[in-house]
Amino acid sequence: MPITDEDVERRFKLGDRVTKTKGSSWTGRVVGFYSTTLTPIGYAVESENEPGSVQIYPEAALDAAGGRG
């Protein structure tokens, strides 16, 4: 059974500034959401350094980023 928006409580919403917590760095704005069997809550994040470049990350890989980027 697919997960719907009503089933999910996300930490971040569209437009929130976030940063990746481990490994390579990536800071940007949430531009979308995704869900898979292994990643029930995931985000598409557009880089603030490379506009138009988007990466997807599970919620556990992200923290809120301070400032206005």
CHARMM internal coordinates of N, CA and C (Angstrom, degrees):
IC EDIT
DIST 1 N 1 CA 1.4471
DIST 1 CA 1 C 1.5287
ANGL 1 N 1 CA 1 C 109.15
DIST 1 C 2 N 1.3320
ANGL 1 CA 1 C 2 N 119.23
DIHE 1 N 1 CA 1 C 2 N 126.81
DIST 2 N 2 CA 1.4605
ANGL 1 C 2 N 2 CA 120.89
DIHE 1 CA 1 C 2 N 2 CA -178.06
DIST 2 CA 2 C 1.5252
ANGL 2 N 2 CA 2 C 112.41
DIHE 1 C 2 N 2 CA 2 C -67.68
DIST 2 C 3 N 1.3167
ANGL 2 CA 2 C 3 N 114.81
DIHE 2 N 2 CA 2 C 3 N 151.68
DIST 3 N 3 CA 1.4605
ANGL 2 C 3 N 3 CA 121.44
DIHE 2 CA 2 C 3 N 3 CA 176.07
DIST 3 CA 3 C 1.5284
ANGL 3 N 3 CA 3 C 107.63
DIHE 2 C 3 N 3 CA 3 C -84.62
DIST 3 C 4 N 1.3085
ANGL 3 CA 3 C 4 N 117.05
DIHE 3 N 3 CA 3 C 4 N 132.81
DIST 4 N 4 CA 1.4653
ANGL 3 C 4 N 4 CA 121.01
DIHE 3 CA 3 C 4 N 4 CA 178.75
DIST 4 CA 4 C 1.5226
ANGL 4 N 4 CA 4 C 109.78
DIHE 3 C 4 N 4 CA 4 C -107.46
DIST 4 C 5 N 1.3249
ANGL 4 CA 4 C 5 N 116.24
DIHE 4 N 4 CA 4 C 5 N 167.36
DIST 5 N 5 CA 1.4662
ANGL 4 C 5 N 5 CA 120.30
DIHE 4 CA 4 C 5 N 5 CA 178.70
DIST 5 CA 5 C 1.5185
ANGL 5 N 5 CA 5 C 112.10
DIHE 4 C 5 N 5 CA 5 C -56.96
DIST 5 C 6 N 1.3263
ANGL 5 CA 5 C 6 N 116.83
DIHE 5 N 5 CA 5 C 6 N -32.70
DIST 6 N 6 CA 1.4621
ANGL 5 C 6 N 6 CA 120.33
DIHE 5 CA 5 C 6 N 6 CA -179.43
DIST 6 CA 6 C 1.5276
ANGL 6 N 6 CA 6 C 112.18
DIHE 5 C 6 N 6 CA 6 C -68.57
DIST 6 C 7 N 1.3458
ANGL 6 CA 6 C 7 N 117.11
DIHE 6 N 6 CA 6 C 7 N -21.25
DIST 7 N 7 CA 1.4586
ANGL 6 C 7 N 7 CA 121.70
DIHE 6 CA 6 C 7 N 7 CA -177.48
DIST 7 CA 7 C 1.5282
ANGL 7 N 7 CA 7 C 112.80
DIHE 6 C 7 N 7 CA 7 C -87.06
DIST 7 C 8 N 1.3231
ANGL 7 CA 7 C 8 N 118.29
DIHE 7 N 7 CA 7 C 8 N -10.30
DIST 8 N 8 CA 1.4585
ANGL 7 C 8 N 8 CA 122.09
DIHE 7 CA 7 C 8 N 8 CA -167.58
DIST 8 CA 8 C 1.5265
ANGL 8 N 8 CA 8 C 111.22
DIHE 7 C 8 N 8 CA 8 C -117.95
DIST 8 C 9 N 1.3354
ANGL 8 CA 8 C 9 N 115.37
DIHE 8 N 8 CA 8 C 9 N 135.32
DIST 9 N 9 CA 1.4636
ANGL 8 C 9 N 9 CA 121.14
DIHE 8 CA 8 C 9 N 9 CA 170.44
DIST 9 CA 9 C 1.5151
ANGL 9 N 9 CA 9 C 107.18
DIHE 8 C 9 N 9 CA 9 C -109.98
DIST 9 C 10 N 1.3160
ANGL 9 CA 9 C 10 N 116.30
DIHE 9 N 9 CA 9 C 10 N 107.27
DIST 10 N 10 CA 1.4614
ANGL 9 C 10 N 10 CA 121.33
DIHE 9 CA 9 C 10 N 10 CA -178.60
DIST 10 CA 10 C 1.5246
ANGL 10 N 10 CA 10 C 110.54
DIHE 9 C 10 N 10 CA 10 C -90.78
DIST 10 C 11 N 1.3410
ANGL 10 CA 10 C 11 N 115.44
DIHE 10 N 10 CA 10 C 11 N 145.47
DIST 11 N 11 CA 1.4683
ANGL 10 C 11 N 11 CA 120.73
DIHE 10 CA 10 C 11 N 11 CA 175.17
DIST 11 CA 11 C 1.5186
ANGL 11 N 11 CA 11 C 111.75
DIHE 10 C 11 N 11 CA 11 C -73.93
DIST 11 C 12 N 1.3353
ANGL 11 CA 11 C 12 N 116.42
DIHE 11 N 11 CA 11 C 12 N -30.74
DIST 12 N 12 CA 1.4614
ANGL 11 C 12 N 12 CA 121.04
DIHE 11 CA 11 C 12 N 12 CA -174.54
DIST 12 CA 12 C 1.5226
ANGL 12 N 12 CA 12 C 110.43
DIHE 11 C 12 N 12 CA 12 C -120.47
DIST 12 C 13 N 1.3216
ANGL 12 CA 12 C 13 N 115.60
DIHE 12 N 12 CA 12 C 13 N 154.01
DIST 13 N 13 CA 1.4646
ANGL 12 C 13 N 13 CA 120.28
DIHE 12 CA 12 C 13 N 13 CA 177.12
DIST 13 CA 13 C 1.5286
ANGL 13 N 13 CA 13 C 108.80
DIHE 12 C 13 N 13 CA 13 C -121.23
DIST 13 C 14 N 1.3229
ANGL 13 CA 13 C 14 N 116.00
DIHE 13 N 13 CA 13 C 14 N 170.72
DIST 14 N 14 CA 1.4601
ANGL 13 C 14 N 14 CA 120.44
DIHE 13 CA 13 C 14 N 14 CA 179.27
DIST 14 CA 14 C 1.5233
ANGL 14 N 14 CA 14 C 110.26
DIHE 13 C 14 N 14 CA 14 C -53.67
DIST 14 C 15 N 1.3234
ANGL 14 CA 14 C 15 N 115.50
DIHE 14 N 14 CA 14 C 15 N 133.85
DIST 15 N 15 CA 1.4612
ANGL 14 C 15 N 15 CA 120.87
DIHE 14 CA 14 C 15 N 15 CA 178.21
DIST 15 CA 15 C 1.5091
ANGL 15 N 15 CA 15 C 114.86
DIHE 14 C 15 N 15 CA 15 C 91.61
DIST 15 C 16 N 1.3413
ANGL 15 CA 15 C 16 N 118.11
DIHE 15 N 15 CA 15 C 16 N -13.97
DIST 16 N 16 CA 1.4650
ANGL 15 C 16 N 16 CA 119.92
DIHE 15 CA 15 C 16 N 16 CA 179.18
DIST 16 CA 16 C 1.5255
ANGL 16 N 16 CA 16 C 110.02
DIHE 15 C 16 N 16 CA 16 C -64.86
DIST 16 C 17 N 1.3262
ANGL 16 CA 16 C 17 N 115.97
DIHE 16 N 16 CA 16 C 17 N 142.36
DIST 17 N 17 CA 1.4610
ANGL 16 C 17 N 17 CA 121.97
DIHE 16 CA 16 C 17 N 17 CA 176.53
DIST 17 CA 17 C 1.5286
ANGL 17 N 17 CA 17 C 107.69
DIHE 16 C 17 N 17 CA 17 C -88.48
DIST 17 C 18 N 1.3354
ANGL 17 CA 17 C 18 N 115.70
DIHE 17 N 17 CA 17 C 18 N 126.01
DIST 18 N 18 CA 1.4595
ANGL 17 C 18 N 18 CA 121.54
DIHE 17 CA 17 C 18 N 18 CA -176.84
DIST 18 CA 18 C 1.5227
ANGL 18 N 18 CA 18 C 109.81
DIHE 17 C 18 N 18 CA 18 C -133.39
DIST 18 C 19 N 1.3409
ANGL 18 CA 18 C 19 N 115.10
DIHE 18 N 18 CA 18 C 19 N 163.05
DIST 19 N 19 CA 1.4531
ANGL 18 C 19 N 19 CA 120.73
DIHE 18 CA 18 C 19 N 19 CA 176.16
DIST 19 CA 19 C 1.5225
ANGL 19 N 19 CA 19 C 109.44
DIHE 18 C 19 N 19 CA 19 C -138.16
DIST 19 C 20 N 1.3187
ANGL 19 CA 19 C 20 N 115.70
DIHE 19 N 19 CA 19 C 20 N 147.04
DIST 20 N 20 CA 1.4606
ANGL 19 C 20 N 20 CA 121.39
DIHE 19 CA 19 C 20 N 20 CA 177.94
DIST 20 CA 20 C 1.5239
ANGL 20 N 20 CA 20 C 108.13
DIHE 19 C 20 N 20 CA 20 C -73.31
DIST 20 C 21 N 1.3388
ANGL 20 CA 20 C 21 N 116.88
DIHE 20 N 20 CA 20 C 21 N 141.26
DIST 21 N 21 CA 1.4652
ANGL 20 C 21 N 21 CA 120.20
DIHE 20 CA 20 C 21 N 21 CA -171.75
DIST 21 CA 21 C 1.5189
ANGL 21 N 21 CA 21 C 114.75
DIHE 20 C 21 N 21 CA 21 C -92.15
DIST 21 C 22 N 1.3294
ANGL 21 CA 21 C 22 N 119.37
DIHE 21 N 21 CA 21 C 22 N -24.88
DIST 22 N 22 CA 1.4670
ANGL 21 C 22 N 22 CA 121.25
DIHE 21 CA 21 C 22 N 22 CA -176.18
DIST 22 CA 22 C 1.5179
ANGL 22 N 22 CA 22 C 110.30
DIHE 21 C 22 N 22 CA 22 C -137.28
DIST 22 C 23 N 1.3372
ANGL 22 CA 22 C 23 N 115.36
DIHE 22 N 22 CA 22 C 23 N 158.88
DIST 23 N 23 CA 1.4572
ANGL 22 C 23 N 23 CA 119.36
DIHE 22 CA 22 C 23 N 23 CA 177.33
DIST 23 CA 23 C 1.5180
ANGL 23 N 23 CA 23 C 111.36
DIHE 22 C 23 N 23 CA 23 C 70.90
DIST 23 C 24 N 1.3284
ANGL 23 CA 23 C 24 N 115.53
DIHE 23 N 23 CA 23 C 24 N -143.48
DIST 24 N 24 CA 1.4630
ANGL 23 C 24 N 24 CA 120.17
DIHE 23 CA 23 C 24 N 24 CA -179.30
DIST 24 CA 24 C 1.5269
ANGL 24 N 24 CA 24 C 110.09
DIHE 23 C 24 N 24 CA 24 C -61.61
DIST 24 C 25 N 1.3273
ANGL 24 CA 24 C 25 N 115.55
DIHE 24 N 24 CA 24 C 25 N 152.35
DIST 25 N 25 CA 1.4697
ANGL 24 C 25 N 25 CA 118.39
DIHE 24 CA 24 C 25 N 25 CA -178.02
DIST 25 CA 25 C 1.5231
ANGL 25 N 25 CA 25 C 110.42
DIHE 24 C 25 N 25 CA 25 C -90.92
DIST 25 C 26 N 1.3188
ANGL 25 CA 25 C 26 N 115.63
DIHE 25 N 25 CA 25 C 26 N 148.13
DIST 26 N 26 CA 1.4627
ANGL 25 C 26 N 26 CA 122.65
DIHE 25 CA 25 C 26 N 26 CA 177.89
DIST 26 CA 26 C 1.5172
ANGL 26 N 26 CA 26 C 106.87
DIHE 25 C 26 N 26 CA 26 C -159.25
DIST 26 C 27 N 1.3125
ANGL 26 CA 26 C 27 N 116.34
DIHE 26 N 26 CA 26 C 27 N 117.10
DIST 27 N 27 CA 1.4577
ANGL 26 C 27 N 27 CA 121.48
DIHE 26 CA 26 C 27 N 27 CA 178.00
DIST 27 CA 27 C 1.5179
ANGL 27 N 27 CA 27 C 108.44
DIHE 26 C 27 N 27 CA 27 C -126.31
DIST 27 C 28 N 1.3161
ANGL 27 CA 27 C 28 N 115.23
DIHE 27 N 27 CA 27 C 28 N 135.82
DIST 28 N 28 CA 1.4540
ANGL 27 C 28 N 28 CA 118.86
DIHE 27 CA 27 C 28 N 28 CA 179.87
DIST 28 CA 28 C 1.5145
ANGL 28 N 28 CA 28 C 111.59
DIHE 27 C 28 N 28 CA 28 C -176.93
DIST 28 C 29 N 1.3175
ANGL 28 CA 28 C 29 N 114.96
DIHE 28 N 28 CA 28 C 29 N -159.64
DIST 29 N 29 CA 1.4668
ANGL 28 C 29 N 29 CA 122.45
DIHE 28 CA 28 C 29 N 29 CA -177.46
DIST 29 CA 29 C 1.5162
ANGL 29 N 29 CA 29 C 110.84
DIHE 28 C 29 N 29 CA 29 C -110.79
DIST 29 C 30 N 1.3360
ANGL 29 CA 29 C 30 N 116.07
DIHE 29 N 29 CA 29 C 30 N 141.73
DIST 30 N 30 CA 1.4640
ANGL 29 C 30 N 30 CA 121.48
DIHE 29 CA 29 C 30 N 30 CA 175.32
DIST 30 CA 30 C 1.5297
ANGL 30 N 30 CA 30 C 107.97
DIHE 29 C 30 N 30 CA 30 C -67.63
DIST 30 C 31 N 1.3448
ANGL 30 CA 30 C 31 N 115.24
DIHE 30 N 30 CA 30 C 31 N 123.39
DIST 31 N 31 CA 1.4698
ANGL 30 C 31 N 31 CA 120.36
DIHE 30 CA 30 C 31 N 31 CA -179.93
DIST 31 CA 31 C 1.5264
ANGL 31 N 31 CA 31 C 112.18
DIHE 30 C 31 N 31 CA 31 C -118.30
DIST 31 C 32 N 1.3382
ANGL 31 CA 31 C 32 N 116.57
DIHE 31 N 31 CA 31 C 32 N -3.30
DIST 32 N 32 CA 1.4617
ANGL 31 C 32 N 32 CA 119.11
DIHE 31 CA 31 C 32 N 32 CA 178.86
DIST 32 CA 32 C 1.5138
ANGL 32 N 32 CA 32 C 111.37
DIHE 31 C 32 N 32 CA 32 C -176.87
DIST 32 C 33 N 1.3188
ANGL 32 CA 32 C 33 N 114.96
DIHE 32 N 32 CA 32 C 33 N 177.84
DIST 33 N 33 CA 1.4618
ANGL 32 C 33 N 33 CA 122.48
DIHE 32 CA 32 C 33 N 33 CA -177.05
DIST 33 CA 33 C 1.5218
ANGL 33 N 33 CA 33 C 109.44
DIHE 32 C 33 N 33 CA 33 C -132.41
DIST 33 C 34 N 1.3337
ANGL 33 CA 33 C 34 N 115.86
DIHE 33 N 33 CA 33 C 34 N 156.29
DIST 34 N 34 CA 1.4572
ANGL 33 C 34 N 34 CA 120.25
DIHE 33 CA 33 C 34 N 34 CA 172.57
DIST 34 CA 34 C 1.5146
ANGL 34 N 34 CA 34 C 109.25
DIHE 33 C 34 N 34 CA 34 C -148.17
DIST 34 C 35 N 1.3190
ANGL 34 CA 34 C 35 N 115.23
DIHE 34 N 34 CA 34 C 35 N 164.87
DIST 35 N 35 CA 1.4580
ANGL 34 C 35 N 35 CA 121.56
DIHE 34 CA 34 C 35 N 35 CA 179.70
DIST 35 CA 35 C 1.5203
ANGL 35 N 35 CA 35 C 108.81
DIHE 34 C 35 N 35 CA 35 C -149.57
DIST 35 C 36 N 1.3402
ANGL 35 CA 35 C 36 N 116.02
DIHE 35 N 35 CA 35 C 36 N 133.97
DIST 36 N 36 CA 1.4579
ANGL 35 C 36 N 36 CA 121.98
DIHE 35 CA 35 C 36 N 36 CA 173.77
DIST 36 CA 36 C 1.5207
ANGL 36 N 36 CA 36 C 107.71
DIHE 35 C 36 N 36 CA 36 C -132.96
DIST 36 C 37 N 1.3072
ANGL 36 CA 36 C 37 N 116.40
DIHE 36 N 36 CA 36 C 37 N 175.97
DIST 37 N 37 CA 1.4572
ANGL 36 C 37 N 37 CA 120.22
DIHE 36 CA 36 C 37 N 37 CA 177.26
DIST 37 CA 37 C 1.5301
ANGL 37 N 37 CA 37 C 110.96
DIHE 36 C 37 N 37 CA 37 C -59.14
DIST 37 C 38 N 1.3330
ANGL 37 CA 37 C 38 N 117.30
DIHE 37 N 37 CA 37 C 38 N -42.64
DIST 38 N 38 CA 1.4650
ANGL 37 C 38 N 38 CA 121.13
DIHE 37 CA 37 C 38 N 38 CA -178.35
DIST 38 CA 38 C 1.5283
ANGL 38 N 38 CA 38 C 113.53
DIHE 37 C 38 N 38 CA 38 C -85.15
DIST 38 C 39 N 1.3135
ANGL 38 CA 38 C 39 N 117.28
DIHE 38 N 38 CA 38 C 39 N -21.66
DIST 39 N 39 CA 1.4650
ANGL 38 C 39 N 39 CA 122.19
DIHE 38 CA 38 C 39 N 39 CA -179.21
DIST 39 CA 39 C 1.5204
ANGL 39 N 39 CA 39 C 108.89
DIHE 38 C 39 N 39 CA 39 C -127.68
DIST 39 C 40 N 1.3283
ANGL 39 CA 39 C 40 N 117.10
DIHE 39 N 39 CA 39 C 40 N 85.46
DIST 40 N 40 CA 1.4600
ANGL 39 C 40 N 40 CA 118.88
DIHE 39 CA 39 C 40 N 40 CA -176.70
DIST 40 CA 40 C 1.5279
ANGL 40 N 40 CA 40 C 114.05
DIHE 39 C 40 N 40 CA 40 C -66.35
DIST 40 C 41 N 1.3464
ANGL 40 CA 40 C 41 N 117.40
DIHE 40 N 40 CA 40 C 41 N -27.02
DIST 41 N 41 CA 1.4620
ANGL 40 C 41 N 41 CA 120.64
DIHE 40 CA 40 C 41 N 41 CA 178.53
DIST 41 CA 41 C 1.5264
ANGL 41 N 41 CA 41 C 108.30
DIHE 40 C 41 N 41 CA 41 C -130.37
DIST 41 C 42 N 1.3167
ANGL 41 CA 41 C 42 N 116.03
DIHE 41 N 41 CA 41 C 42 N 110.58
DIST 42 N 42 CA 1.4547
ANGL 41 C 42 N 42 CA 121.32
DIHE 41 CA 41 C 42 N 42 CA -179.63
DIST 42 CA 42 C 1.5167
ANGL 42 N 42 CA 42 C 111.00
DIHE 41 C 42 N 42 CA 42 C -134.22
DIST 42 C 43 N 1.3360
ANGL 42 CA 42 C 43 N 114.82
DIHE 42 N 42 CA 42 C 43 N 160.35
DIST 43 N 43 CA 1.4594
ANGL 42 C 43 N 43 CA 121.23
DIHE 42 CA 42 C 43 N 43 CA -175.35
DIST 43 CA 43 C 1.5199
ANGL 43 N 43 CA 43 C 110.99
DIHE 42 C 43 N 43 CA 43 C -130.28
DIST 43 C 44 N 1.3140
ANGL 43 CA 43 C 44 N 115.59
DIHE 43 N 43 CA 43 C 44 N 145.42
DIST 44 N 44 CA 1.4587
ANGL 43 C 44 N 44 CA 122.68
DIHE 43 CA 43 C 44 N 44 CA 168.11
DIST 44 CA 44 C 1.5249
ANGL 44 N 44 CA 44 C 106.06
DIHE 43 C 44 N 44 CA 44 C -98.30
DIST 44 C 45 N 1.3368
ANGL 44 CA 44 C 45 N 116.25
DIHE 44 N 44 CA 44 C 45 N 125.36
DIST 45 N 45 CA 1.4619
ANGL 44 C 45 N 45 CA 121.40
DIHE 44 CA 44 C 45 N 45 CA -174.84
DIST 45 CA 45 C 1.5268
ANGL 45 N 45 CA 45 C 109.28
DIHE 44 C 45 N 45 CA 45 C -122.29
DIST 45 C 46 N 1.3402
ANGL 45 CA 45 C 46 N 116.11
DIHE 45 N 45 CA 45 C 46 N 121.61
DIST 46 N 46 CA 1.4626
ANGL 45 C 46 N 46 CA 121.09
DIHE 45 CA 45 C 46 N 46 CA 177.03
DIST 46 CA 46 C 1.5220
ANGL 46 N 46 CA 46 C 109.16
DIHE 45 C 46 N 46 CA 46 C -88.18
DIST 46 C 47 N 1.3246
ANGL 46 CA 46 C 47 N 116.25
DIHE 46 N 46 CA 46 C 47 N 127.73
DIST 47 N 47 CA 1.4585
ANGL 46 C 47 N 47 CA 122.06
DIHE 46 CA 46 C 47 N 47 CA -178.84
DIST 47 CA 47 C 1.5204
ANGL 47 N 47 CA 47 C 111.78
DIHE 46 C 47 N 47 CA 47 C -62.08
DIST 47 C 48 N 1.3459
ANGL 47 CA 47 C 48 N 115.89
DIHE 47 N 47 CA 47 C 48 N 139.24
DIST 48 N 48 CA 1.4561
ANGL 47 C 48 N 48 CA 119.07
DIHE 47 CA 47 C 48 N 48 CA 174.55
DIST 48 CA 48 C 1.5248
ANGL 48 N 48 CA 48 C 110.76
DIHE 47 C 48 N 48 CA 48 C -83.49
DIST 48 C 49 N 1.3420
ANGL 48 CA 48 C 49 N 117.40
DIHE 48 N 48 CA 48 C 49 N -14.35
DIST 49 N 49 CA 1.4638
ANGL 48 C 49 N 49 CA 121.52
DIHE 48 CA 48 C 49 N 49 CA 178.93
DIST 49 CA 49 C 1.5224
ANGL 49 N 49 CA 49 C 112.62
DIHE 48 C 49 N 49 CA 49 C -93.60
DIST 49 C 50 N 1.3175
ANGL 49 CA 49 C 50 N 117.32
DIHE 49 N 49 CA 49 C 50 N -26.87
DIST 50 N 50 CA 1.4631
ANGL 49 C 50 N 50 CA 123.35
DIHE 49 CA 49 C 50 N 50 CA 179.91
DIST 50 CA 50 C 1.5225
ANGL 50 N 50 CA 50 C 108.43
DIHE 49 C 50 N 50 CA 50 C -128.94
DIST 50 C 51 N 1.3339
ANGL 50 CA 50 C 51 N 118.48
DIHE 50 N 50 CA 50 C 51 N 78.57
DIST 51 N 51 CA 1.4659
ANGL 50 C 51 N 51 CA 121.16
DIHE 50 CA 50 C 51 N 51 CA -177.52
DIST 51 CA 51 C 1.5295
ANGL 51 N 51 CA 51 C 111.82
DIHE 50 C 51 N 51 CA 51 C -52.30
DIST 51 C 52 N 1.3132
ANGL 51 CA 51 C 52 N 115.25
DIHE 51 N 51 CA 51 C 52 N 135.27
DIST 52 N 52 CA 1.4600
ANGL 51 C 52 N 52 CA 121.56
DIHE 51 CA 51 C 52 N 52 CA -178.60
DIST 52 CA 52 C 1.5133
ANGL 52 N 52 CA 52 C 113.29
DIHE 51 C 52 N 52 CA 52 C 93.42
DIST 52 C 53 N 1.3301
ANGL 52 CA 52 C 53 N 117.45
DIHE 52 N 52 CA 52 C 53 N -15.75
DIST 53 N 53 CA 1.4601
ANGL 52 C 53 N 53 CA 121.60
DIHE 52 CA 52 C 53 N 53 CA 178.64
DIST 53 CA 53 C 1.5283
ANGL 53 N 53 CA 53 C 108.89
DIHE 52 C 53 N 53 CA 53 C -89.52
DIST 53 C 54 N 1.3320
ANGL 53 CA 53 C 54 N 116.06
DIHE 53 N 53 CA 53 C 54 N 122.26
DIST 54 N 54 CA 1.4635
ANGL 53 C 54 N 54 CA 121.80
DIHE 53 CA 53 C 54 N 54 CA -174.35
DIST 54 CA 54 C 1.5204
ANGL 54 N 54 CA 54 C 110.18
DIHE 53 C 54 N 54 CA 54 C -123.23
DIST 54 C 55 N 1.3190
ANGL 54 CA 54 C 55 N 116.38
DIHE 54 N 54 CA 54 C 55 N 137.25
DIST 55 N 55 CA 1.4613
ANGL 54 C 55 N 55 CA 123.30
DIHE 54 CA 54 C 55 N 55 CA 173.56
DIST 55 CA 55 C 1.5212
ANGL 55 N 55 CA 55 C 107.83
DIHE 54 C 55 N 55 CA 55 C -123.28
DIST 55 C 56 N 1.3429
ANGL 55 CA 55 C 56 N 116.01
DIHE 55 N 55 CA 55 C 56 N 154.44
DIST 56 N 56 CA 1.4606
ANGL 55 C 56 N 56 CA 119.75
DIHE 55 CA 55 C 56 N 56 CA 175.62
DIST 56 CA 56 C 1.5215
ANGL 56 N 56 CA 56 C 109.64
DIHE 55 C 56 N 56 CA 56 C -110.08
DIST 56 C 57 N 1.3370
ANGL 56 CA 56 C 57 N 115.65
DIHE 56 N 56 CA 56 C 57 N 141.38
DIST 57 N 57 CA 1.4596
ANGL 56 C 57 N 57 CA 122.11
DIHE 56 CA 56 C 57 N 57 CA -178.12
DIST 57 CA 57 C 1.5183
ANGL 57 N 57 CA 57 C 110.57
DIHE 56 C 57 N 57 CA 57 C -142.24
DIST 57 C 58 N 1.3480
ANGL 57 CA 57 C 58 N 116.32
DIHE 57 N 57 CA 57 C 58 N 145.65
DIST 58 N 58 CA 1.4651
ANGL 57 C 58 N 58 CA 118.85
DIHE 57 CA 57 C 58 N 58 CA 171.81
DIST 58 CA 58 C 1.5293
ANGL 58 N 58 CA 58 C 109.05
DIHE 57 C 58 N 58 CA 58 C -70.38
DIST 58 C 59 N 1.3178
ANGL 58 CA 58 C 59 N 115.70
DIHE 58 N 58 CA 58 C 59 N 156.10
DIST 59 N 59 CA 1.4617
ANGL 58 C 59 N 59 CA 120.51
DIHE 58 CA 58 C 59 N 59 CA -178.48
DIST 59 CA 59 C 1.5297
ANGL 59 N 59 CA 59 C 112.31
DIHE 58 C 59 N 59 CA 59 C -54.74
DIST 59 C 60 N 1.3318
ANGL 59 CA 59 C 60 N 117.54
DIHE 59 N 59 CA 59 C 60 N -38.30
DIST 60 N 60 CA 1.4655
ANGL 59 C 60 N 60 CA 121.40
DIHE 59 CA 59 C 60 N 60 CA -177.30
DIST 60 CA 60 C 1.5289
ANGL 60 N 60 CA 60 C 112.55
DIHE 59 C 60 N 60 CA 60 C -63.37
DIST 60 C 61 N 1.3312
ANGL 60 CA 60 C 61 N 118.54
DIHE 60 N 60 CA 60 C 61 N -18.39
DIST 61 N 61 CA 1.4615
ANGL 60 C 61 N 61 CA 121.92
DIHE 60 CA 60 C 61 N 61 CA -177.99
DIST 61 CA 61 C 1.5234
ANGL 61 N 61 CA 61 C 113.10
DIHE 60 C 61 N 61 CA 61 C -89.88
DIST 61 C 62 N 1.3333
ANGL 61 CA 61 C 62 N 117.62
DIHE 61 N 61 CA 61 C 62 N -0.43
DIST 62 N 62 CA 1.4625
ANGL 61 C 62 N 62 CA 120.90
DIHE 61 CA 61 C 62 N 62 CA -173.70
DIST 62 CA 62 C 1.5221
ANGL 62 N 62 CA 62 C 112.93
DIHE 61 C 62 N 62 CA 62 C -122.94
DIST 62 C 63 N 1.3272
ANGL 62 CA 62 C 63 N 114.77
DIHE 62 N 62 CA 62 C 63 N 149.20
DIST 63 N 63 CA 1.4609
ANGL 62 C 63 N 63 CA 123.01
DIHE 62 CA 62 C 63 N 63 CA 171.22
DIST 63 CA 63 C 1.5233
ANGL 63 N 63 CA 63 C 107.99
DIHE 62 C 63 N 63 CA 63 C -129.76
DIST 63 C 64 N 1.3115
ANGL 63 CA 63 C 64 N 115.78
DIHE 63 N 63 CA 63 C 64 N 159.49
DIST 64 N 64 CA 1.4605
ANGL 63 C 64 N 64 CA 120.12
DIHE 63 CA 63 C 64 N 64 CA 174.12
DIST 64 CA 64 C 1.5227
ANGL 64 N 64 CA 64 C 108.34
DIHE 63 C 64 N 64 CA 64 C -65.95
DIST 64 C 65 N 1.3235
ANGL 64 CA 64 C 65 N 116.25
DIHE 64 N 64 CA 64 C 65 N 138.44
DIST 65 N 65 CA 1.4598
ANGL 64 C 65 N 65 CA 121.57
DIHE 64 CA 64 C 65 N 65 CA 177.62
DIST 65 CA 65 C 1.5170
ANGL 65 N 65 CA 65 C 108.36
DIHE 64 C 65 N 65 CA 65 C -104.33
DIST 65 C 66 N 1.3041
ANGL 65 CA 65 C 66 N 115.71
DIHE 65 N 65 CA 65 C 66 N 132.86
DIST 66 N 66 CA 1.4550
ANGL 65 C 66 N 66 CA 119.15
DIHE 65 CA 65 C 66 N 66 CA 179.09
DIST 66 CA 66 C 1.5210
ANGL 66 N 66 CA 66 C 111.59
DIHE 65 C 66 N 66 CA 66 C -76.64
DIST 66 C 67 N 1.2829
ANGL 66 CA 66 C 67 N 116.61
DIHE 66 N 66 CA 66 C 67 N 172.19
DIST 67 N 67 CA 1.4572
ANGL 66 C 67 N 67 CA 121.46
DIHE 66 CA 66 C 67 N 67 CA 175.66
DIST 67 CA 67 C 1.5085
ANGL 67 N 67 CA 67 C 113.69
DIHE 66 C 67 N 67 CA 67 C 79.08
DIST 67 C 68 N 1.3175
ANGL 67 CA 67 C 68 N 114.61
DIHE 67 N 67 CA 67 C 68 N -171.71
DIST 68 N 68 CA 1.4591
ANGL 67 C 68 N 68 CA 120.49
DIHE 67 CA 67 C 68 N 68 CA -174.38
DIST 68 CA 68 C 1.5130
ANGL 68 N 68 CA 68 C 112.72
DIHE 67 C 68 N 68 CA 68 C -116.26
DIST 68 C 69 N 1.2741
ANGL 68 CA 68 C 69 N 123.97
DIHE 68 N 68 CA 68 C 69 N 11.19
DIST 69 N 69 CA 1.4561
ANGL 68 C 69 N 69 CA 124.87
DIHE 68 CA 68 C 69 N 69 CA 175.08
DIST 69 CA 69 C 1.4671
ANGL 69 N 69 CA 69 C 120.27
DIHE 68 C 69 N 69 CA 69 C 33.29
END
COOR INIT
IC SEED 1 N 1 CA 1 C
IC BUILD
